[in-house]
């Protein structure tokens, strides 16, 4: 569960026209790779990295939901 500041940040990212869907995917991939490396090498995982992943993931999900058209065809 994200706090209000994180929700506002993810909303801003989701509605930003400067960030592409590919940028979201690339950011999540980089974060996941970093977390994997830290885990494999038994290194401490910074909580900030976990928060950033949650914010970016939420923003990407919101972006995908915004782009989704629930009624792609005209109603009869």
VEXMARGU-868698 format. One record per atom (N, C-alpha, C, O): x, y, z; atom name; residue in one letter. Coordinates in steps of 0.1 Angstrom, whole numbers, plus 5000, padded with zeros to 4 digits. Layout:
REM VEXMARGU-868698
     x     y     z  atom  type
     X     Y     Z    CA     A
...
//
This chain:
REM VEXMARGU-868698
     x     y     z  atom  type
  5008  4988  5000     N     X
  5000  5000  5000    CA     X
  5009  5012  5000     C     X
  5018  5014  5008     O     X
  5006  5021  4991     N     X
  5014  5033  4990    CA     X
  5008  5045  4998     C     X
  4996  5046  5000     O     X
  5017  5053  5003     N     X
  5012  5065  5011    CA     X
  5008  5075  5001     C     X
  5009  5074  4989     O     X
  5002  5086  5006     N     X
  4996  5097  4997    CA     X
  5007  5103  4988     C     X
  5004  5106  4976     O     X
  5019  5105  4993     N     X
  5029  5112  4985    CA     X
  5033  5102  4973     C     X
  5035  5107  4962     O     X
  5034  5090  4976     N     X
  5038  5080  4966    CA     X
  5027  5079  4956     C     X
  5030  5077  4944     O     X
  5014  5079  4960     N     X
  5003  5078  4951    CA     X
  5003  5091  4942     C     X
  5001  5089  4930     O     X
  5006  5102  4947     N     X
  5006  5114  4939    CA     X
  5017  5114  4929     C     X
  5016  5118  4918     O     X
  5029  5109  4933     N     X
  5040  5107  4924    CA     X
  5037  5097  4913     C     X
  5040  5100  4901     O     X
  5031  5086  4916     N     X
  5028  5076  4906    CA     X
  5017  5082  4896     C     X
  5017  5079  4884     O     X
  5008  5089  4902     N     X
  4998  5096  4893    CA     X
  5004  5105  4883     C     X
  5001  5105  4871     O     X
  5013  5113  4888     N     X
  5021  5123  4880    CA     X
  5029  5116  4869     C     X
  5029  5120  4857     O     X
  5035  5105  4873     N     X
  5043  5097  4863    CA     X
  5034  5091  4852     C     X
  5037  5091  4840     O     X
  5022  5086  4857     N     X
  5013  5079  4848    CA     X
  5007  5089  4837     C     X
  5005  5085  4826     O     X
  5005  5101  4841     N     X
  4999  5111  4832    CA     X
  5010  5119  4825     C     X
  5006  5128  4816     O     X
  5023  5117  4827     N     X
  5033  5124  4821    CA     X
  5035  5120  4806     C     X
  5035  5108  4803     O     X
  5035  5130  4797     N     X
  5037  5127  4783    CA     X
  5052  5126  4780     C     X
  5056  5123  4768     O     X
  5061  5130  4789     N     X
  5075  5129  4787    CA     X
  5081  5115  4789     C     X
  5092  5112  4784     O     X
  5073  5107  4795     N     X
  5078  5093  4798    CA     X
  5070  5083  4789     C     X
  5058  5083  4789     O     X
  5077  5075  4782     N     X
  5070  5066  4773    CA     X
  5068  5053  4780     C     X
  5073  5050  4791     O     X
  5060  5044  4774     N     X
  5057  5031  4779    CA     X
  5070  5023  4780     C     X
  5073  5015  4789     O     X
  5079  5025  4770     N     X
  5092  5018  4770    CA     X
  5100  5023  4782     C     X
  5108  5015  4788     O     X
  5100  5036  4785     N     X
  5107  5041  4796    CA     X
  5103  5034  4809     C     X
  5111  5031  4818     O     X
  5090  5032  4811     N     X
  5085  5025  4823    CA     X
  5090  5011  4823     C     X
  5095  5006  4833     O     X
  5089  5004  4812     N     X
  5094  4990  4811    CA     X
  5109  4989  4814     C     X
  5113  4981  4822     O     X
  5117  4998  4808     N     X
  5131  4998  4810    CA     X
  5135  5001  4825     C     X
  5144  4995  4830     O     X
  5128  5011  4831     N     X
  5130  5014  4845    CA     X
  5127  5002  4854     C     X
  5135  4999  4863     O     X
  5116  4996  4852     N     X
  5112  4984  4860    CA     X
  5122  4973  4858     C     X
  5126  4966  4867     O     X
  5127  4971  4846     N     X
  5137  4960  4843    CA     X
  5150  4963  4850     C     X
  5156  4954  4856     O     X
  5154  4975  4850     N     X
  5167  4979  4856    CA     X
  5166  4977  4872     C     X
  5175  4972  4878     O     X
  5154  4981  4877     N     X
  5152  4980  4892    CA     X
  5152  4965  4895     C     X
  5158  4961  4905     O     X
  5145  4957  4888     N     X
  5144  4942  4890    CA     X
  5158  4936  4889     C     X
  5161  4927  4897     O     X
  5166  4940  4879     N     X
  5179  4935  4878    CA     X
  5188  4938  4890     C     X
  5195  4930  4895     O     X
  5187  4950  4894     N     X
  5194  4955  4906    CA     X
  5190  4947  4918     C     X
  5199  4943  4926     O     X
  5177  4945  4920     N     X
  5173  4937  4932    CA     X
  5177  4923  4931     C     X
  5181  4917  4941     O     X
  5177  4917  4919     N     X
  5181  4904  4917    CA     X
  5196  4902  4921     C     X
  5200  4893  4928     O     X
  5204  4912  4916     N     X
  5219  4912  4918    CA     X
  5222  4913  4933     C     X
  5230  4905  4939     O     X
  5215  4922  4940     N     X
  5216  4923  4954    CA     X
  5213  4910  4962     C     X
  5220  4906  4971     O     X
  5202  4904  4958     N     X
  5197  4892  4965    CA     X
  5207  4881  4962     C     X
  5210  4873  4972     O     X
  5211  4879  4950     N     X
  5221  4868  4947    CA     X
  5234  4869  4954     C     X
  5240  4859  4957     O     X
  5238  4882  4956     N     X
  5251  4884  4963    CA     X
  5250  4887  4978     C     X
  5259  4891  4985     O     X
  5238  4884  4983     N     X
  5235  4885  4997    CA     X
  5238  4899  5003     C     X
  5244  4900  5013     O     X
  5235  4909  4995     N     X
  5237  4922  4999    CA     X
  5224  4928  5005     C     X
  5213  4923  5002     O     X
  5225  4938  5013     N     X
  5213  4944  5019    CA     X
  5205  4952  5007     C     X
  5211  4958  4998     O     X
  5192  4951  5008     N     X
  5184  4957  4998    CA     X
  5179  4970  5004     C     X
  5172  4971  5014     O     X
  5182  4981  4997     N     X
  5178  4994  5002    CA     X
  5162  4996  5001     C     X
  5157  4993  4990     O     X
  5156  5000  5011     N     X
  5142  5001  5012    CA     X
  5137  5012  5001     C     X
  5126  5011  4996     O     X
  5146  5022  4999     N     X
  5142  5032  4988    CA     X
  5140  5025  4975     C     X
  5132  5030  4967     O     X
  5149  5015  4972     N     X
  5147  5008  4959    CA     X
  5134  5001  4958     C     X
  5128  5000  4947     O     X
  5130  4995  4969     N     X
  5117  4989  4970    CA     X
  5106  4999  4967     C     X
  5096  4996  4960     O     X
  5107  5010  4974     N     X
  5096  5021  4972    CA     X
  5096  5026  4958     C     X
  5085  5028  4952     O     X
  5108  5028  4952     N     X
  5108  5032  4938    CA     X
  5102  5022  4929     C     X
  5094  5026  4919     O     X
  5105  5009  4931     N     X
  5098  4999  4923    CA     X
  5083  4999  4924     C     X
  5076  4998  4914     O     X
  5078  5001  4936     N     X
  5064  5002  4938    CA     X
  5058  5014  4931     C     X
  5047  5013  4925     O     X
  5064  5025  4932     N     X
  5059  5037  4925    CA     X
  5059  5036  4910     C     X
  5049  5039  4904     O     X
  5070  5031  4905     N     X
  5071  5029  4890    CA     X
  5061  5018  4885     C     X
  5054  5020  4875     O     X
  5060  5007  4893     N     X
  5050  4997  4889    CA     X
  5036  5002  4889     C     X
  5028  4999  4880     O     X
  5033  5009  4900     N     X
  5019  5015  4901    CA     X
  5016  5025  4889     C     X
  5006  5025  4883     O     X
  5026  5033  4886     N     X
  5025  5043  4876    CA     X
  5023  5036  4862     C     X
  5014  5040  4854     O     X
  5030  5025  4860     N     X
  5029  5018  4847    CA     X
  5015  5011  4846     C     X
  5009  5012  4836     O     X
  5010  5006  4857     N     X
  4997  5000  4857    CA     X
  4986  5010  4855     C     X
  4977  5008  4847     O     X
  4988  5022  4861     N     X
  4978  5032  4858    CA     X
  4978  5037  4844     C     X
  4968  5039  4838     O     X
  4990  5038  4838     N     X
  4992  5042  4824    CA     X
  4985  5032  4815     C     X
  4978  5036  4806     O     X
  4987  5019  4818     N     X
  4981  5009  4810    CA     X
  4966  5009  4811     C     X
  4958  5007  4801     O     X
  4961  5012  4823     N     X
  4946  5013  4825    CA     X
  4941  5025  4818     C     X
  4930  5025  4812     O     X
  4948  5036  4818     N     X
  4943  5049  4811    CA     X
  4942  5046  4796     C     X
  4933  5051  4790     O     X
  4952  5039  4791     N     X
  4952  5036  4776    CA     X
  4942  5026  4772     C     X
  4939  5025  4760     O     X
  4937  5018  4782     N     X
  4928  5007  4778    CA     X
  4914  5013  4776     C     X
  4909  5021  4784     O     X
  4908  5009  4764     N     X
  4895  5014  4761    CA     X
  4885  5002  4764     C     X
  4886  4992  4757     O     X
  4877  5004  4774     N     X
  4868  4993  4778    CA     X
  4858  4989  4767     C     X
  4852  4978  4767     O     X
  4855  4999  4759     N     X
  4845  4996  4748    CA     X
  4851  5000  4735     C     X
  4848  5011  4729     O     X
  4860  4991  4729     N     X
  4867  4995  4717    CA     X
  4858  4996  4705     C     X
  4862  5001  4694     O     X
  4846  4990  4705     N     X
  4837  4990  4694    CA     X
  4825  4999  4697     C     X
  4821  5000  4709     O     X
  4819  5004  4687     N     X
  4807  5012  4690    CA     X
  4795  5004  4695     C     X
  4794  4992  4692     O     X
  4788  5010  4704     N     X
  4776  5003  4710    CA     X
  4765  5002  4699     C     X
  4764  5010  4691     O     X
  4758  4991  4700     N     X
  4747  4989  4690    CA     X
  4734  4995  4695     C     X
  4724  4994  4688     O     X
//
